[in-house]
Amino acid sequence: MILQLIKQFEAFLTIERNYSPLTIKNYLHDVKDFQTFLTSKKISFERESLSQEKHARSFVSYLSAQKLKNISIMRKISALRTFYNFLIERHGFINNIFKAIPIKKIPKKLPKIISEEDIQTLLDSIDLSKDLAYRNYLILDLLYSCGLRVSELIKLKIEDIYFSNAQLLIYGKGRKVRYLPVHESLLSMLKHYIANIRAKIMSKKALKHNFLLVNYQGTPLTERGVRMILNELSLKTTNKIKLYPHMLRHAFATILLNNGADLRVVQELLGHNSLKTTQIYTFVSNNVLKNKFISNHPRNTYKKKKKPQKKGELSNE
């Protein structure tokens, strides 16, 4: 029963929730941790046992005793809440025993942003005469110009590109669909890549599939593959910054806000369900504006000026 439940839960996360492979891997690991804990206490992984709230509280106490970080405990609780929602929806369970466990709010760190200068340096460093380098340029531009998640990038298919309307059809989290505009230069490069580079790579192995981005063997590019490509490219930045896919998504959002884009427009482009998720970028954007103000506004030069001498005060000169 255990293996069957976990396989069904995996399918639920993949098909119904459209979660990324990494998230699915973590969630399955968390469910197995809970199952291992119950087994260690000689508690069966059956409906009657799984319906008792005391086991949820006991598991969280156990995690705390293991000196896990709060963020790790919160993730496990979140994963198990999702697992129980699956049990309620698919297996007739009545209550979610982890719903009563409070999730502490952990302060969100401001996202790391790569500068426009570094991104341009990366783009300029790519040799477009080489097939795989050309593909790497597209990866960088799609992530940066469209704000894609890496999971959305690797799922992109040729039929999802609307050349006549200059749009991409994106399948996001929770099977949410959105359309994204594509700038003219990127659209032109996509046409060349599909007709020439991708076609040539695919013909070597006589492969047939519609995924846009492929590796040198013609098979669809994976998240791990994208991360490795970006890691290699990051060595070419001026400060050797470690580059990862979400950093380019952060840059996409921040640059739009810095240039006056409406927060709700950015929310739609990113595919966020909640405006609160998008608001984290306003802090980064506000910091940029503050720094520009401090550096450039004439009233902020007062610290450099000599303080006026008060009446009756003796001068030291």
C-alpha positions as CSV (number, residue, x, y, z in Angstrom):
1,M,0.0,0.0,0.0
2,I,2.8,2.4,0.9
3,L,4.6,2.2,-2.5
4,Q,1.3,2.4,-4.3
5,L,0.2,5.5,-2.4
6,I,3.6,7.2,-3.0
7,K,3.4,6.5,-6.8
8,Q,-0.1,7.9,-6.9
9,F,1.0,11.0,-5.0
10,E,3.9,11.4,-7.4
11,A,1.4,11.3,-10.4
12,F,-0.8,13.7,-8.5
13,L,2.0,16.2,-8.1
14,T,3.2,15.8,-11.7
15,I,-0.2,15.9,-13.5
16,E,-2.6,17.8,-11.3
17,R,-0.2,20.2,-9.6
18,N,2.4,20.5,-12.4
19,Y,5.2,20.8,-9.8
20,S,8.8,20.8,-10.8
21,P,10.8,17.6,-10.7
22,L,12.9,19.0,-7.8
23,T,9.8,19.9,-5.7
24,I,8.3,16.5,-6.4
25,K,11.5,14.8,-5.3
26,N,11.6,16.8,-2.0
27,Y,7.9,16.2,-1.3
28,L,8.2,12.4,-1.8
29,H,11.3,12.4,0.4
30,D,9.3,14.2,3.1
31,V,6.4,11.7,2.9
32,K,8.9,8.8,3.2
33,D,10.5,10.5,6.2
34,F,7.1,10.5,7.9
35,Q,6.5,6.9,7.0
36,T,10.0,5.9,8.4
37,F,9.2,7.8,11.6
38,L,5.9,5.9,12.0
39,T,7.6,2.6,11.4
40,S,10.2,3.4,14.0
41,K,7.4,3.9,16.5
42,K,5.8,0.6,15.4
43,I,2.9,2.6,13.9
44,S,1.4,1.2,10.7
45,F,1.1,3.4,7.6
46,E,-2.7,2.7,7.4
47,R,-5.8,4.8,7.3
48,E,-6.6,4.6,11.0
49,S,-3.0,5.6,12.1
50,L,-2.7,8.2,9.4
51,S,-5.9,9.9,10.6
52,Q,-4.6,10.6,14.2
53,E,-3.4,14.2,14.8
54,K,-1.1,13.1,17.6
55,H,1.2,11.4,15.1
56,A,1.6,14.7,13.2
57,R,2.5,16.6,16.4
58,S,4.8,13.8,17.5
59,F,6.6,13.9,14.1
60,V,7.1,17.7,14.3
61,S,8.5,17.3,17.8
62,Y,10.9,14.6,16.5
63,L,12.1,16.9,13.7
64,S,12.7,19.7,16.2
65,A,14.7,17.4,18.4
66,Q,16.9,16.6,15.3
67,K,17.9,20.3,15.3
68,L,16.6,20.8,11.8
69,K,16.4,24.4,10.6
70,N,13.0,25.9,10.8
71,I,12.8,26.3,7.0
72,S,13.3,22.5,6.6
73,I,10.6,21.7,9.2
74,M,8.2,24.1,7.5
75,R,8.8,22.6,4.1
76,K,8.1,19.1,5.5
77,I,4.9,20.3,7.1
78,S,3.9,21.9,3.8
79,A,4.7,18.7,1.9
80,L,2.7,16.6,4.2
81,R,-0.3,19.0,4.1
82,T,-0.3,18.5,0.4
83,F,0.0,14.7,0.8
84,Y,-3.1,14.8,3.1
85,N,-5.0,16.9,0.7
86,F,-4.3,14.2,-1.9
87,L,-5.5,11.5,0.6
88,I,-8.7,13.5,1.2
89,E,-9.3,14.1,-2.5
90,R,-8.4,10.6,-3.8
91,H,-8.8,8.2,-0.9
92,G,-11.7,9.6,1.2
93,F,-9.7,10.8,4.2
94,I,-11.8,13.2,6.3
95,N,-9.2,15.5,7.9
96,N,-5.7,16.8,7.2
97,I,-3.8,16.1,10.4
98,F,-1.0,18.5,9.5
99,K,-3.4,21.5,8.9
100,A,-3.5,22.2,12.7
101,I,0.3,22.4,12.8
102,P,1.2,26.1,12.6
103,I,3.7,27.1,9.9
104,K,6.0,29.8,11.2
105,K,6.6,32.6,8.8
106,I,10.2,32.7,7.8
107,P,11.5,36.1,6.6
108,K,12.1,36.0,2.9
109,K,15.5,36.9,1.7
110,L,15.8,39.4,-1.0
111,P,16.4,37.7,-4.3
112,K,20.0,37.9,-5.7
113,I,20.0,40.0,-8.9
114,I,22.5,39.8,-11.7
115,S,23.2,43.3,-13.2
116,E,22.2,44.3,-16.7
117,E,25.9,44.8,-17.5
118,D,26.8,41.2,-16.5
119,I,23.9,39.8,-18.5
120,Q,25.1,41.8,-21.6
121,T,28.6,40.5,-21.0
122,L,27.3,37.0,-21.0
123,L,25.3,37.4,-24.2
124,D,28.3,39.1,-25.9
125,S,30.7,36.3,-24.9
126,I,28.7,33.6,-26.7
127,D,30.0,32.5,-30.1
128,L,26.8,32.3,-32.2
129,S,28.7,30.4,-35.0
130,K,28.6,27.2,-32.8
131,D,25.4,25.3,-32.7
132,L,25.2,24.5,-28.9
133,A,26.5,28.0,-28.1
134,Y,23.6,29.4,-30.2
135,R,21.2,27.2,-28.1
136,N,22.8,28.5,-24.9
137,Y,22.2,32.1,-26.1
138,L,18.5,31.2,-26.5
139,I,18.4,29.7,-23.0
140,L,19.9,32.8,-21.5
141,D,17.6,35.2,-23.5
142,L,14.4,33.2,-22.8
143,L,15.0,33.2,-19.1
144,Y,16.0,36.8,-19.0
145,S,13.6,38.3,-21.5
146,C,10.6,36.2,-20.6
147,G,11.1,35.6,-16.9
148,L,10.5,31.8,-17.3
149,R,11.0,29.3,-14.5
150,V,13.5,26.6,-15.5
151,S,10.7,24.0,-15.4
152,E,8.7,26.1,-17.9
153,L,11.7,26.5,-20.1
154,I,12.5,22.8,-20.6
155,K,8.8,22.0,-21.2
156,L,8.5,24.6,-24.0
157,K,7.5,22.9,-27.3
158,I,7.8,24.2,-30.8
159,E,4.0,24.5,-31.1
160,D,4.0,26.8,-28.0
161,I,5.7,29.5,-30.0
162,Y,3.3,31.7,-31.9
163,F,5.5,33.4,-34.5
164,S,2.6,35.4,-36.1
165,N,1.7,37.0,-32.7
166,A,5.2,37.1,-31.2
167,Q,4.0,35.1,-28.1
168,L,4.9,32.1,-26.1
169,L,2.3,29.8,-24.6
170,I,3.6,28.8,-21.1
171,Y,2.3,26.1,-18.8
172,G,3.1,27.2,-15.3
173,K,2.6,25.9,-11.8
174,G,-0.7,24.3,-11.0
175,R,-1.4,23.9,-14.8
176,K,-1.9,27.7,-15.0
177,V,-1.5,28.9,-18.6
178,R,-0.2,32.3,-19.6
179,Y,1.0,34.0,-22.8
180,L,4.2,36.0,-22.9
181,P,5.4,38.5,-25.5
182,V,8.7,37.8,-27.3
183,H,11.0,40.5,-28.6
184,E,11.7,40.5,-32.4
185,S,15.4,39.6,-32.1
186,L,14.6,36.5,-30.0
187,L,11.8,35.5,-32.3
188,S,14.1,35.6,-35.3
189,M,16.8,33.6,-33.5
190,L,14.2,31.0,-32.5
191,K,13.2,30.6,-36.2
192,H,16.8,30.0,-37.2
193,Y,17.5,27.6,-34.3
194,I,14.4,25.4,-35.1
195,A,14.9,25.3,-38.9
196,N,18.7,24.8,-38.9
197,I,20.4,23.9,-35.6
198,R,17.7,21.8,-33.9
199,A,16.8,20.1,-37.1
200,K,20.4,19.1,-37.7
201,I,20.9,17.8,-34.2
202,M,17.7,15.8,-34.3
203,S,18.5,14.2,-37.7
204,K,21.7,12.6,-36.4
205,K,19.7,10.3,-34.2
206,A,16.5,10.3,-36.2
207,L,14.6,11.4,-33.1
208,K,11.0,12.8,-33.1
209,H,9.7,15.0,-30.4
210,N,8.5,18.6,-30.2
211,F,10.6,19.9,-27.2
212,L,12.3,23.1,-28.2
213,L,15.6,22.8,-26.3
214,V,17.7,19.7,-26.9
215,N,21.2,18.5,-25.9
216,Y,23.9,17.4,-28.3
217,Q,22.2,13.9,-28.6
218,G,18.8,15.5,-29.6
219,T,17.0,14.5,-26.4
220,P,15.1,17.1,-24.4
221,L,17.3,19.3,-22.2
222,T,16.8,18.8,-18.4
223,E,16.8,21.2,-15.5
224,R,20.2,19.8,-14.5
225,G,21.5,20.5,-18.0
226,V,20.3,24.1,-18.0
227,R,21.9,24.7,-14.6
228,M,25.3,23.3,-15.8
229,I,25.1,25.5,-18.9
230,L,24.5,28.6,-16.8
231,N,27.2,27.7,-14.3
232,E,29.7,27.5,-17.2
233,L,28.6,30.8,-18.6
234,S,28.8,32.5,-15.2
235,L,32.5,32.1,-15.2
236,K,32.6,34.8,-17.9
237,T,31.0,37.5,-15.7
238,T,33.2,40.2,-14.3
239,N,32.7,39.1,-10.7
240,K,32.4,35.3,-11.4
241,I,28.9,35.4,-9.9
242,K,27.3,32.0,-9.6
243,L,24.4,32.1,-12.0
244,Y,21.2,30.0,-11.7
245,P,18.0,30.1,-13.6
246,H,15.8,31.8,-11.0
247,M,18.4,34.7,-10.8
248,L,17.5,35.6,-14.4
249,R,13.8,35.5,-13.5
250,H,14.5,37.8,-10.6
251,A,16.4,40.2,-13.0
252,F,13.5,40.1,-15.4
253,A,11.0,41.2,-12.7
254,T,13.3,43.8,-11.1
255,I,14.2,45.5,-14.4
256,L,10.5,45.8,-15.3
257,L,9.7,47.4,-12.0
258,N,12.7,49.7,-12.1
259,N,11.4,51.0,-15.5
260,G,7.9,51.7,-14.2
261,A,6.0,48.5,-15.0
262,D,2.8,48.0,-12.9
263,L,3.1,45.4,-10.2
264,R,0.0,43.5,-11.4
265,V,1.4,43.3,-14.9
266,V,4.6,41.8,-13.6
267,Q,2.5,39.4,-11.5
268,E,0.8,38.2,-14.7
269,L,4.0,37.9,-16.6
270,L,5.6,35.8,-13.9
271,G,2.6,33.6,-13.4
272,H,2.3,34.3,-9.7
273,N,-1.1,33.4,-8.1
274,S,-0.6,36.0,-5.4
275,L,0.4,39.6,-5.6
276,K,2.3,39.1,-2.3
277,T,4.8,36.8,-4.1
278,T,5.5,39.5,-6.7
279,Q,5.9,42.2,-4.0
280,I,9.3,40.9,-2.9
281,Y,10.7,42.5,-6.0
282,T,9.4,45.9,-5.0
283,F,11.9,45.9,-2.1
284,V,14.8,45.3,-4.6
285,S,13.4,47.9,-6.9
286,N,13.0,50.4,-4.1
287,N,16.6,49.8,-3.0
288,V,17.8,50.6,-6.5
289,L,15.7,53.8,-6.6
290,K,17.0,54.8,-3.1
291,N,20.6,54.3,-4.2
292,K,20.0,56.4,-7.3
293,F,18.4,59.1,-5.2
294,I,21.3,59.2,-2.7
295,S,23.9,59.3,-5.5
296,N,22.2,61.8,-7.8
297,H,19.9,64.1,-6.0
298,P,21.5,67.5,-5.2
299,R,20.0,67.6,-1.7
300,N,22.0,64.5,-0.8
301,T,25.3,66.3,-1.3
302,Y,24.9,68.2,1.9
303,K,27.1,65.8,3.8
304,K,30.0,66.8,1.6
305,K,29.5,70.5,2.3
306,K,31.1,72.4,5.2
307,K,28.6,73.0,8.0
308,P,27.8,76.7,8.5
309,Q,29.4,78.3,11.5
310,K,27.0,79.2,14.3
311,K,26.8,82.8,15.5
312,G,29.3,83.4,18.4
313,E,31.1,80.2,17.7
314,L,34.9,80.5,17.4
315,S,36.5,79.2,14.3
316,N,39.3,76.6,14.5
317,E,41.0,78.0,11.5
